[in-house]
Amino acid sequence: MEKATLMKWYQQMVLIRRFEQRSAELYQQGKIGGFLHLYIGQEAIAVGTIGARQEGDHVITAYRDHGHALAVGSDSKAVMAEMLGKATGVSKGKGGSMHLVNVEERFWGGYAVVGGHLPLAAGIALAEQYRGTDNVVLCYFGDGSTNIGYFHEALNLAGVWDLPVLWVAENNQYGMGTAVNRASAVSKLVQKAAAYGMKGKSVDGMNVIEVHAATETALKAIRSGKGPQFLEMITYRYEGHSMGDPLRYRTREEVEKWREDDPIGMLERHILAEKIATQDELESIDALVEEELDEAVRFAEESPLPSPEDLYSNIYVEA
């Protein structure tokens, strides 16, 4: 891999990690309301997959969406402003944590209903198929979504119509507080793809280089007419399902074991071992990220709340 690419991935993953940590702090201060689902531990998936897309491809995900929003290139100030419900946010303060969006980057946001966005991904892919483009929809979802009716309906139609969708299952081992093997008759989620006639692969979701390579292969297969593809990303969320999660369903030893393969640490070790960059270069990136987030938080806190009149804007599409 080129140095510029690896350094960009490192910067993006550090940005996501620190954005999430800052968000947790702001939530505890009462400045972020509602639910807050952190992406800490899963950064390599959003960065590696989105880094493999081409211009014109779509991205859609569930409510754990901050990492994807940043990985597509959204302004961290506007994303943070949305977290605080401010008018300068990416959704003008009306969406909050679970409903981020970036129309210019074809990022169609996070959705709060479990699995509810999978049929939408199929619909976007159908539209691209009608237009005759080679654009693909990258659709992300958690392991819990694979037991929902939306999942089976969407994958079935994608298989029947050969829709250009890359289904990315982010298997972080738990659906809320329930382990995968306690909720799914098939604990290897990649096996579920076979029921709909599509090729699937299980990937180390903690290794951004492997994630990127697998995504490139899958996207190439879709564009060459081999139908929808399925990737199961084996990963782990270090924090709870949301900020109110007491985490009584797993042990400290389990969490620490997964932290040994921290996605940022793995990439850092690779960069240093291959002499791609020095520790000083990486630390300079860390410092730049801190400066960016200081500015993002300051911008968000100083931004205005939506006005009462904003309740009536963006309700209908204007011709």
DASULVEN-V379882 format. One record per helix or strand of 3 or more residues. SS is the DSSP state (H for helix, E for strand). FROM is the first residue (numbers start at 1). LEN is the number of residues. If there is no record, write none. Layout:
ss:from:len
SS:FROM:LEN
SS:FROM:LEN
//
This chain:
ss:from:len
H:3:26
H:43:8
E:58:5
H:66:6
H:76:8
E:107:5
H:118:14
E:137:6
H:143:5
H:149:13
E:165:7
H:180:4
H:189:8
E:199:6
H:208:16
E:229:6
H:252:8
H:263:11
H:279:24
H:308:5
//
